Amino acid sequence: MIRLPKIEWSGNCLFKNILIPLDGSATSLSSAEYAMKFAQEQDASITLLYVINERNIQKMADLTGQEHDEIVGQFKEQGKKFFQATKRNAHKIGVTIEVEEIMLVGDPAEEIINFAQKTSFDLIIMATKDREHSSRFMLGHVTNRVIESGVAPVLAIPFITLAESPLS
């Protein structure tokens, strides 16, 4: 089991503006809990980012015959549910930090990288692959691309629960 270190700062916080990309997976929601707890301890601002994958929109359009905008609307509703679940889970563990919520459409890695470049985040905290899809030596494809971009430091969180975390 991977144990994440508890980081304690003396004086000014190193991270003031943190980006948390979400995809709705259990790993993503778990990493968001950790990230929000970390951000609250660091007195940092949080932006939750959900990227609607353009390829998924096209696949749904091909399968269902629905219009692009209709499908985007459905994904936006799903994104709102992810944001609500993230905030609800954070509230359950005592996190009361305010968050900004952003939804974009496109390639998830490209959109995360572009948004991070435009907004100057100090840190990106995101999940690795889901437990059932991961091997010991692989990060998720999107996480790996964001790390390789070098746009900001990335803290890649494996599947954990706050009960397993040293921040609990």
N, C-alpha and C positions, 0 to 999 in steps of 0.2 A: 504494500500500500504506500502510495506517495504521500508524504506529509509536507504541507506547505508551511514555510516559516512565518512566524508572526513578525511583522516589520514594525519597529518602534523608532520614531524620529524624535530627535531633540531639536527644538527650535522650529524653523520654518519647514513646512511640508514640501517634499520634492514634487509631488503630483497634485496639481490643482484642477486639472480638466481631464476627465477620464471618459473614454468612449467604450461602450459595451454593446457590441453587435449581438443580435439575437436571431436565431432561426427557428425557435419554437421547440427544439428537441429537448429532451430531459437534461442532456449535458449542458446545453445553452442556458436553460433556466437555472440549473444548479450553479454554473459559473457566475451567472448574474447575481445570485444571492451573495456569493463570496465577494464579488466585485463591489456590490453596494455596501456591504458591511465594511470592507476595506476603505471605500471612499468616505463613508461616514466617519471612520476613525481618523482619516487624514484631512477631514474638513474640505473635501474636494467636490467639485460639481460633476454631475453625471449626465451623459447623453446616452439614451438607449436608441439603437439603430436597428431597424428591421428592413432588409432588402428583399423586395419581391423579385424572385428570379424570373427574368424574361423568358428563359427557356421553358419554365413550367407553365407560364401563361400560354405560350404557343402550343405546347402539348395539350393543354386543356381545350384550347380553341379547336385544335384538330380533332380531338375526341368527341367534344360535345357540340360543336358548331356555334358556341356562344361568341359574342363579340368581345374584342380585346378589353374594352372599358368595363364591361360587365364582370369579366374575370378579375381584372385589377381591383374592382370594388369588393369582390369576395375575399381576395387576398388582404385587402386593407382591413376588412372586418376581422380576419384572422390575426393580423398584426396587432390590432387593438386588444384582442384577447391575450396575446403574448405579453403586451405591455402591462395589462391589468394583472395577469398572473404573476409577473415579475414583481410588481409593486406590492401585491397581496402577500407573496412569499416573503418579501423583505420586511414588510410590516410585522409578520408573524415572529420574526427573529429580532424585532426591536429596532429595525432601521426606519428612520423617519425622514430621510433625506429627500429633497425635491429633485425631480428628474425632468429633463427635456426629452421628448419623444419625436423621433424622425423616421419617416418611411420613404424609401426610394425604390425605383424600379430599374432593373438592369442585371448585370453579372455581379453576384454578391461580392466577390473579392475586389473587382474593379471599383465598385461603388463605395465600399468601405475605405479603400485606399484613397480614392479621389476626395471623399468627404473628409477624411482625416487630414489630408494635405490642405484643404481649404480652411479648416477650422482650427488647426494647430493644437492637437491634443498632446498632453504630456505622457499619456499612457493609454494603451488599448488593452482591455482585458476581455479575452474571448475563450471559448471552449475549444478543446481538441475534439476528435471524433467521438461519437457515441460509444459507450462501452461495448455494445454488440457489434459495432463496425470497426473497431480499432484493433490494431496489433500493437504490441509493446513499443515498436520503433517508428510508428507513423503518426504524424499529425494529420488533422483534416486538411483537405485540399485548399479550402478557403483560408484557414488559419496559416498554413504554410506560405501561401502567396502574400498574405499581409505581412508576415514576418520578413520574408525575402524583400519586400518593397522598401523596408527601412524607413517608412514614413514616420514611425514613432516606436518607442519601445513597446513590446507586446508581452503580456503575461498570459501564457496559454495554460488554461486550467483543465486538468483531466476531470473525468466524472467523479465528483465527490458530493457528499452532503455536508451541510454545516456541522452536523454532529461529528463528522470525521475531521473537521477543520480545526486548526489551532486558534482560529479567530472566535470560535464559539465559546 
